[in-house]
Amino acid sequence: MIVDFHTHMFPDKIAKGTLEFLENVCKIKPYTDGTYAGLSKSTKEAGIDISVALPAVTKTAQVDSVNRFAAQYQEAPVISFGGIHPECENYKNILRQIRDMGMKGIKLHPDYQEIYFNDIRYKRLIEYATELGLIVSVHAGSDPKCPFDVHCTPKMALELLKDVKPDKLVLAHMGGNECWDEVEEYLVGEDVYFDTGVVLNRMPEEQFIRMVHTHGADKILFATDSPWGGQKEFVEILTEMPLTLVEKAKIFAGNACRLLDIPIKNTIKNQ
């Protein structure tokens, strides 16, 4: 079983324009067309059982429409999280609605939301999301939108961890995209999950293996950041990594199934 814990999709009517905009920002060609159909096709072709879609809300006015769209997809092959903006004054109501709509978690993107991750608004929001049992996935580290103004640094993440103590916080891109030395300094060993979104083909393999061993394979989640990472390609990269079958099983699906509270099927083979 394989779960991709970090993917993206958009409503059909805006998918093409959104991907063209993001392609211009990221300077990367997408692997899918950005639609549910495109993500589902990629998921199945890669041999992935579930893709977790993470909607990034960039304006408070988007919250309702984003969550209406996300709520439609709560079964394999795609499970979508909800979206929220830290400037939402009624954040408690929105978080309860997300939970009541059956969604397992929320996505936050400090760079696109233009608020630093140690801001009190994030702390309050994540504290309440934690009370509700929601998973919180956060873009961490550098982003092509503002590569020299990182809105979620490892030090900011550590401050929030110490102040809020969330038990289901996922820092994308191995804890901080392109900030991996700082991740090792400040975050490795803390009670936080890292996902592998769009880094397995860029992060030095030696450093990745070291972080798996020092942070713990039980706190690493397989992820691609599709459409910006190829799902089939990333499955192949992790499969070939010099890790044990038990470690790979945890990363590919075991940890994700525990967080999502869904059954684990055939996560460990040939042992």
Solvent accessible surface area in square Angstrom, and as a share of the most:
residue,aa,sasa,rsa
1,M,36,0.16
2,I,25,0.13
3,V,1,0.00
4,D,0,0.00
5,F,0,0.00
6,H,2,0.01
7,T,0,0.00
8,H,24,0.11
9,M,13,0.06
10,F,38,0.16
11,P,38,0.24
12,D,112,0.58
13,K,185,0.78
14,I,82,0.42
15,A,1,0.01
16,K,146,0.62
17,G,45,0.44
18,T,33,0.19
19,L,11,0.05
20,E,92,0.41
21,F,120,0.50
22,L,27,0.13
23,E,45,0.20
24,N,97,0.50
25,V,34,0.19
26,C,25,0.15
27,K,156,0.66
28,I,67,0.34
29,K,153,0.65
30,P,36,0.23
31,Y,116,0.44
32,T,20,0.12
33,D,81,0.42
34,G,0,0.00
35,T,17,0.10
36,Y,69,0.26
37,A,71,0.55
38,G,13,0.12
39,L,1,0.00
40,S,11,0.07
41,K,128,0.54
42,S,22,0.14
43,T,0,0.00
44,K,137,0.58
45,E,111,0.50
46,A,12,0.09
47,G,50,0.48
48,I,8,0.04
49,D,64,0.33
50,I,13,0.07
51,S,0,0.00
52,V,0,0.00
53,A,3,0.02
54,L,2,0.01
55,P,25,0.15
56,A,39,0.30
57,V,0,0.00
58,T,46,0.26
59,K,132,0.56
60,T,62,0.36
61,A,94,0.73
62,Q,60,0.27
63,V,6,0.03
64,D,90,0.47
65,S,56,0.36
66,V,31,0.18
67,N,9,0.05
68,R,151,0.55
69,F,33,0.14
70,A,1,0.00
71,A,28,0.22
72,Q,123,0.55
73,Y,43,0.16
74,Q,49,0.22
75,E,139,0.63
76,A,67,0.52
77,P,22,0.14
78,V,0,0.00
79,I,12,0.06
80,S,3,0.02
81,F,0,0.00
82,G,0,0.00
83,G,0,0.00
84,I,0,0.00
85,H,7,0.03
86,P,7,0.04
87,E,89,0.40
88,C,11,0.06
89,E,170,0.76
90,N,80,0.41
91,Y,42,0.16
92,K,93,0.40
93,N,68,0.35
94,I,10,0.05
95,L,0,0.00
96,R,85,0.31
97,Q,99,0.44
98,I,1,0.00
99,R,100,0.36
100,D,102,0.53
101,M,77,0.34
102,G,44,0.42
103,M,5,0.02
104,K,68,0.29
105,G,0,0.00
106,I,0,0.00
107,K,1,0.01
108,L,0,0.00
109,H,17,0.07
110,P,0,0.00
111,D,0,0.00
112,Y,34,0.13
113,Q,6,0.03
114,E,116,0.52
115,I,10,0.05
116,Y,94,0.36
117,F,0,0.00
118,N,49,0.25
119,D,38,0.19
120,I,94,0.48
121,R,93,0.34
122,Y,0,0.00
123,K,25,0.10
124,R,128,0.47
125,L,2,0.01
126,I,0,0.00
127,E,90,0.41
128,Y,31,0.12
129,A,0,0.00
130,T,34,0.20
131,E,124,0.56
132,L,31,0.15
133,G,36,0.35
134,L,5,0.03
135,I,1,0.01
136,V,1,0.01
137,S,0,0.00
138,V,0,0.00
139,H,9,0.04
140,A,0,0.00
141,G,0,0.00
142,S,17,0.11
143,D,10,0.05
144,P,60,0.38
145,K,74,0.32
146,C,24,0.15
147,P,60,0.38
148,F,202,0.84
149,D,60,0.31
150,V,29,0.17
151,H,13,0.06
152,C,1,0.00
153,T,31,0.18
154,P,0,0.00
155,K,117,0.50
156,M,34,0.15
157,A,0,0.00
158,L,37,0.19
159,E,71,0.32
160,L,0,0.00
161,L,12,0.06
162,K,109,0.46
163,D,88,0.46
164,V,22,0.13
165,K,151,0.64
166,P,4,0.02
167,D,82,0.42
168,K,59,0.25
169,L,1,0.00
170,V,0,0.00
171,L,0,0.00
172,A,0,0.00
173,H,5,0.02
174,M,0,0.00
175,G,0,0.00
176,G,0,0.00
177,N,17,0.09
178,E,100,0.45
179,C,19,0.11
180,W,19,0.07
181,D,106,0.55
182,E,70,0.32
183,V,0,0.00
184,E,47,0.21
185,E,123,0.55
186,Y,60,0.23
187,L,0,0.00
188,V,35,0.20
189,G,52,0.50
190,E,49,0.22
191,D,94,0.49
192,V,1,0.00
193,Y,22,0.08
194,F,0,0.00
195,D,0,0.00
196,T,0,0.00
197,G,0,0.00
198,V,20,0.12
199,V,0,0.00
200,L,9,0.05
201,N,92,0.47
202,R,104,0.38
203,M,10,0.04
204,P,76,0.48
205,E,90,0.40
206,E,135,0.61
207,Q,16,0.07
208,F,1,0.01
209,I,24,0.12
210,R,98,0.36
211,M,0,0.00
212,V,1,0.00
213,H,105,0.47
214,T,79,0.46
215,H,6,0.03
216,G,18,0.18
217,A,13,0.10
218,D,62,0.32
219,K,37,0.15
220,I,0,0.00
221,L,0,0.00
222,F,1,0.01
223,A,0,0.00
224,T,0,0.00
225,D,14,0.07
226,S,1,0.00
227,P,0,0.00
228,W,23,0.08
229,G,2,0.02
230,G,2,0.02
231,Q,3,0.01
232,K,116,0.49
233,E,80,0.36
234,F,3,0.01
235,V,19,0.11
236,E,90,0.40
237,I,52,0.26
238,L,0,0.00
239,T,63,0.37
240,E,140,0.63
241,M,9,0.04
242,P,90,0.56
243,L,19,0.09
244,T,79,0.46
245,L,90,0.45
246,V,59,0.34
247,E,30,0.13
248,K,31,0.13
249,A,6,0.05
250,K,77,0.33
251,I,0,0.00
252,F,20,0.08
253,A,0,0.00
254,G,9,0.09
255,N,1,0.01
256,A,2,0.02
257,C,2,0.01
258,R,126,0.46
259,L,12,0.06
260,L,0,0.00
261,D,120,0.62
262,I,38,0.19
263,P,99,0.62
264,I,90,0.46
265,K,133,0.56
266,N,110,0.57
267,T,27,0.15
268,I,87,0.44
269,K,120,0.51
270,N,145,0.74
271,Q,126,0.56
